[in-house]
Amino acid sequence: MANYWLAKQEPSGPRGYNFEQLKKDKTTVWDGVHNNLALKHMREMKPGDLVLFYHTGDERQAVGIMQVTSKPYSNPKEDVERFIVVDVKYKKALKRPVTLDEMKQNKKFKDWELIRISRLSVMPVPKPIWDEILKISQA
């Protein structure tokens, strides 16, 4: 059974990467994560898991879905072994983005890490919250 995740990325700027670029690239290596809790979550990812692509910065919204295609492995670009990456592929765009403000206004989200630990870059998404985000994106 697939697990559900959310991964944040700054969509613009010199180190930015956005969902439209993933759509063009089809696949990418999800890297640059250094927070211990975010790394712990990434170590639990497995091929087939689904991930909400979340734009940070000025946008603050879930914009699409990608799929994990590899087990976590050490980042070849870093000297520190605990810094890991996963390979992901483009799955689909949400019908419309779901903003952080919309999530904050929905009491179903109040205990979720996205609301409670706003700086965390990778986190699990409980299935009821995943389903609610997809439902909101259809409206």
C-alpha positions in Angstrom: 0.0 0.0 0.0 1.3 3.4 -0.9 2.1 6.1 1.7 1.3 9.7 1.2 3.8 12.6 1.6 4.2 16.3 1.1 7.5 17.8 -0.1 8.1 21.5 -0.2 10.2 23.4 -2.8 10.8 27.1 -3.4 9.5 27.5 -7.0 11.7 30.3 -8.1 15.1 31.9 -7.6 18.6 30.5 -8.1 17.9 27.2 -6.2 14.3 27.1 -7.1 12.5 24.2 -8.8 8.8 24.2 -9.6 6.2 21.7 -10.6 6.1 22.9 -14.2 9.8 22.1 -14.5 9.2 18.6 -13.1 6.5 18.1 -15.7 9.0 19.0 -18.5 11.8 16.9 -16.9 9.4 14.0 -16.1 11.7 12.8 -13.3 14.1 14.4 -10.8 16.2 13.7 -7.7 14.6 15.1 -4.6 17.5 16.5 -2.7 18.6 19.4 -0.5 16.9 18.1 2.7 18.9 18.6 5.8 16.4 18.8 8.7 16.6 15.7 10.8 12.8 15.1 11.0 12.4 15.7 7.3 15.2 13.2 6.6 13.6 10.7 8.9 10.4 11.0 6.8 12.3 10.6 3.6 14.0 7.4 4.9 10.4 5.9 5.2 9.6 6.6 1.5 9.4 3.7 -0.9 8.8 3.3 -4.6 5.1 3.8 -5.4 4.4 6.3 -2.7 2.6 9.5 -3.7 3.9 13.0 -2.9 2.2 16.3 -3.0 4.5 18.9 -4.6 4.1 22.1 -2.5 5.4 25.5 -3.6 6.8 27.5 -0.7 7.8 31.2 -0.7 5.1 33.6 -1.9 2.9 30.9 -3.2 2.4 28.5 -0.3 0.2 25.9 -2.0 0.0 22.3 -3.1 0.2 22.2 -6.8 0.6 18.6 -8.0 1.4 15.0 -7.4 4.6 13.1 -8.0 5.5 9.5 -7.3 8.5 8.1 -5.6 10.5 5.8 -8.0 13.5 4.7 -5.8 14.4 3.8 -2.3 16.2 6.5 -0.4 19.9 6.6 -1.0 22.9 8.8 0.0 23.1 12.1 -1.9 26.0 11.7 -4.3 26.5 15.5 -4.2 27.1 15.7 -0.5 29.9 14.4 1.8 27.6 13.7 4.7 26.2 10.1 4.5 23.0 10.9 6.4 21.8 13.4 3.7 19.6 11.3 1.5 17.6 11.7 -1.7 14.8 9.9 -3.5 14.0 9.8 -7.2 10.5 11.0 -8.1 8.5 11.3 -11.3 5.7 13.6 -12.4 2.3 12.1 -11.9 -0.3 14.9 -12.4 -1.2 18.5 -11.6 -4.0 19.2 -9.2 -7.1 20.6 -11.0 -6.4 23.8 -9.0 -3.8 24.6 -6.3 -4.8 24.3 -2.7 -3.4 27.2 -0.6 -2.0 27.1 2.9 -4.7 29.6 3.9 -7.4 27.2 2.7 -5.8 24.4 4.7 -5.5 26.6 7.8 -9.2 27.4 7.6 -10.2 23.8 7.5 -10.4 22.2 10.9 -9.5 18.8 9.5 -5.9 20.1 9.0 -5.4 21.6 12.5 -3.1 18.9 13.9 -1.2 18.2 10.7 2.6 19.0 10.6 2.2 21.4 7.8 0.1 23.7 10.1 2.0 22.9 13.3 5.6 22.8 12.1 5.6 25.2 9.2 9.3 25.0 8.4 9.3 21.2 7.9 10.1 20.4 4.2 9.0 16.7 4.0 6.2 15.2 6.0 3.6 12.4 5.9 0.1 13.1 4.8 -2.6 11.1 6.6 -5.0 9.5 4.1 -8.0 11.6 5.3 -6.0 14.8 4.7 -4.7 13.6 1.3 -8.3 12.9 0.3 -9.5 16.3 1.6 -6.8 18.1 -0.4 -7.8 16.3 -3.6 -11.4 17.1 -2.9 -10.7 20.8 -2.4 -8.6 20.9 -5.5 -11.6 19.7 -7.5 -13.8 22.6 -6.3 
